């Protein structure tokens, strides 16, 4: 109901985002089978990569996920309210005054600096934590100078239960990149130097799962591939498509030679034709960069985006398809089995991760629950 009490359900022109929870479960199971005997965790940060942590995390837990990763303590608290049992690791570590809340909610920080180690030792009440080692990505993780200090004085870790040692690959999506092997060797050497060889360890995220058993250690922590993104560059995607985005045609208009379409008149019309106006735009996470580059699918036909993407609308050239298909009220597939999100991301000059996490809250979201065999819904 609208704030005025009007029932708009029959006039809902919002784009539809269909999320196949069964496909998400199937993808996690494929990753778990590939990594076995290592444990397969699941990353549900950024609201399960934009697909809704409140709906995604419980079905993953029901499928067997025992360990989850989030980015921030706030995400961890939200996840703990959904799932009382699993281990939850916070990748960004612990803030100076955040230890008490993390202990209270049984969250495990990934300690990435000597300062965080000291703070958790003082305030973490002996609760479990992960030790995050930088082996070459030069992002989060103990850098070489701090690692040298820690190696020289391992008593800094005394009183902390190190439940996991982890690092992160910089080029895991490129199996032939030499940095993968260098990081693997550095990770092994660091574990030995810190006398942590008996502790659980994790190096591989989604892409690393497919680099082979030596990268798996005792736990892998896939994220994007659970949601259907391709784990390796320039390789066939083994994951099922987990989402479909469809926008409704609001208007179809005729255009003639000499006209232009959209802001900035960036698409000059060369021949008489038809333009379909669809009700979504960059406010919905359909990137402005897709203007004159992206495409949708209608009735099995590819239709190009022409003109600039605006805040709430896009325009597509439907001149080449049967007029009976392109009518107001028809739904255009923008992400789905005929146009995977990785392909749309390539058209935008971006990556699937960015598009996935930009999905708008304005969409009408439809969730397909897992079936008994978790193999139903959107086909890949």
Rosetta blueprint (number, residue, H / E / L):
1 X L
2 X L
3 X L
4 X L
5 X L
6 X L
7 X L
8 X L
9 X H
10 X H
11 X H
12 X L
13 X L
14 X L
15 X L
16 X E
17 X E
18 X E
19 X E
20 X E
21 X H
22 X H
23 X H
24 X H
25 X H
26 X H
27 X H
28 X H
29 X H
30 X H
31 X H
32 X H
33 X H
34 X H
35 X H
36 X L
37 X L
38 X L
39 X E
40 X E
41 X L
42 X E
43 X E
44 X L
45 X H
46 X H
47 X H
48 X H
49 X H
50 X L
51 X L
52 X L
53 X H
54 X H
55 X H
56 X H
57 X H
58 X H
59 X H
60 X H
61 X H
62 X H
63 X H
64 X L
65 X L
66 X L
67 X E
68 X E
69 X E
70 X E
71 X L
72 X L
73 X H
74 X H
75 X H
76 X H
77 X H
78 X H
79 X H
80 X H
81 X H
82 X H
83 X L
84 X L
85 X L
86 X L
87 X E
88 X E
89 X E
90 X E
91 X L
92 X L
93 X L
94 X L
95 X L
96 X L
97 X L
98 X L
99 X H
100 X H
101 X H
102 X H
103 X H
104 X H
105 X L
106 X L
107 X E
108 X E
109 X E
110 X E
111 X E
112 X L
113 X L
114 X H
115 X H
116 X H
117 X H
118 X H
119 X H
120 X H
121 X H
122 X H
123 X H
124 X L
125 X L
126 X L
127 X L
128 X E
129 X E
130 X E
131 X E
132 X E
133 X E
134 X L
135 X L
136 X L
137 X L
138 X L
139 X L
140 X L
141 X L
142 X E
143 X L
144 X H
145 X H
146 X H
147 X H
148 X H
149 X H
150 X H
151 X H
152 X H
153 X L
154 X H
155 X H
156 X H
157 X H
158 X L
159 X L
160 X L
161 X E
162 X E
163 X E
164 X E
165 X E
166 X E
167 X L
168 X L
169 X L
170 X L
171 X L
172 X L
173 X L
174 X L
175 X L
176 X L
177 X L
178 X H
179 X H
180 X H
181 X H
182 X H
183 X H
184 X H
185 X H
186 X H
187 X H
188 X H
189 X H
190 X H
191 X H
192 X H
193 X H
194 X L
195 X L
196 X L
197 X L
198 X L
199 X L
200 X L
201 X E
202 X E
203 X L
204 X L
205 X L
206 X L
207 X H
208 X H
209 X H
210 X H
211 X H
212 X L
213 X H
214 X H
215 X H
216 X L
217 X L
218 X L
219 X E
220 X E
221 X L
222 X L
223 X L
224 X H
225 X H
226 X H
227 X H
228 X L
229 X L
230 X L
231 X L
232 X L
233 X L
234 X L
235 X L
236 X L
237 X L
238 X L
239 X L
240 X L
241 X L
242 X L
243 X E
244 X E
245 X E
246 X E
247 X E
248 X E
249 X E
250 X E
251 X E
252 X E
253 X E
254 X E
255 X E
256 X L
257 X L
258 X L
259 X L
260 X E
261 X E
262 X L
263 X H
264 X H
265 X H
266 X L
267 X E
268 X E
269 X L
270 X L
271 X L
272 X L
273 X E
274 X E
275 X E
276 X E
277 X E
278 X E
279 X L
280 X L
281 X L
282 X H
283 X H
284 X H
285 X L
286 X L
287 X L
288 X H
289 X H
290 X H
291 X L
292 X L
293 X L
294 X L
295 X E
296 X E
297 X E
298 X E
299 X L
300 X L
301 X E
302 X E
303 X E
304 X E
305 X E
306 X L
307 X L
308 X L
309 X L
310 X L
311 X L
312 X L
313 X L
314 X E
315 X E
316 X E
317 X E
318 X L
319 X L
320 X L
321 X L
322 X L
323 X L
324 X L
325 X L
326 X L
327 X L
328 X L
329 X L
330 X L
331 X E
332 X E
333 X E
334 X E
335 X E
336 X E
337 X L
338 X L
339 X E
340 X L
341 X H
342 X H
343 X H
344 X H
345 X H
346 X H
347 X H
348 X L
349 X L
350 X L
351 X L
352 X H
353 X H
354 X H
355 X H
356 X H
357 X H
358 X L
359 X L
360 X L
361 X L
362 X L
363 X L
364 X E
365 X E
366 X E
367 X E
368 X E
369 X L
370 X L
371 X L
372 X L
373 X L
374 X L
375 X L
376 X L
377 X L
378 X L
379 X L
380 X L
